[in-house]
Structures are given as structure tokens and as C-alpha cells.
Amino acid sequence: MARKIKIDNNTYECPACGYRWSKTMGMTDLSFDEDEHCPCCPDCGELIEDGDDYE
């Protein structure tokens, strides 16, 4: 499971493929992995850990 990368105060990036989503849209931009019960990247399927934000 990868930690999301914080680009700026409103943008995050998938560490595996570079897909970016907006913080204001929340987790609606991401997909949900039913097996792992956590958000994942809609482009590559990388599981995204919603923990501390890394720059």
C-alpha cells in the first residue's frame, strides 16, 4: 500500500502512476478496493493509504 503524495494544499498524486486528484473532491476521485477495503487509484489500481500526507 502506497502513501499518497501531497503536491500542494489541494492536490495529491498516486506514487505508482502519477494520477492526480483534488483534495476538495475528497475520495470521490479515487476507486475503492472491495477486497482490501481501502481507496485505490482509478488508473493503476495502486492501494492508497489515507494517512499522513507526504510532499
C-alpha positions as CSV (number, residue, x, y, z in Angstrom):
1,M,0.0,0.0,0.0
2,A,1.4,3.4,-1.0
3,R,1.2,6.7,0.7
4,K,-0.4,9.5,-1.4
5,I,2.0,12.3,-2.4
6,K,1.0,15.8,-1.5
7,I,1.6,18.1,-4.4
8,D,0.1,21.3,-2.9
9,N,-2.6,22.2,-0.4
10,N,-5.3,20.9,-2.8
11,T,-3.7,18.2,-4.9
12,Y,-2.5,14.7,-4.3
13,E,-0.7,12.2,-6.6
14,C,-0.6,8.4,-6.9
15,P,3.0,7.3,-6.2
16,A,2.8,4.5,-8.7
17,C,1.4,6.1,-11.8
18,G,1.2,9.9,-11.2
19,Y,-2.6,10.1,-11.3
20,R,-3.6,13.3,-9.5
21,W,-6.8,14.1,-7.6
22,S,-8.2,17.1,-5.8
23,K,-8.5,17.3,-2.0
24,T,-11.7,19.3,-2.4
25,M,-13.3,16.3,-4.2
26,G,-12.2,14.1,-1.4
27,M,-12.1,10.4,-2.0
28,T,-14.7,10.6,-4.8
29,D,-11.9,10.9,-7.4
30,L,-10.5,7.5,-6.2
31,S,-11.8,4.0,-6.7
32,F,-12.5,1.6,-3.8
33,D,-10.8,-1.8,-3.5
34,E,-13.5,-4.1,-2.1
35,D,-11.0,-6.9,-1.1
36,E,-8.7,-4.6,0.8
37,H,-11.5,-2.2,2.0
38,C,-9.5,0.9,1.1
39,P,-9.2,3.6,-1.6
40,C,-7.2,2.8,-4.7
41,C,-6.0,4.7,-7.8
42,P,-8.6,4.5,-10.6
43,D,-5.8,4.4,-13.3
44,C,-3.4,1.7,-12.0
45,G,-5.2,0.2,-9.0
46,E,-2.5,1.0,-6.5
47,L,-3.8,1.0,-3.0
48,I,-3.7,4.5,-1.5
49,E,-3.0,4.8,2.2
50,D,-5.1,7.8,3.6
51,G,-2.6,8.6,6.4
52,D,0.0,11.3,6.8
53,D,0.5,13.5,3.8
54,Y,4.0,13.4,2.2
55,E,5.4,16.0,-0.1
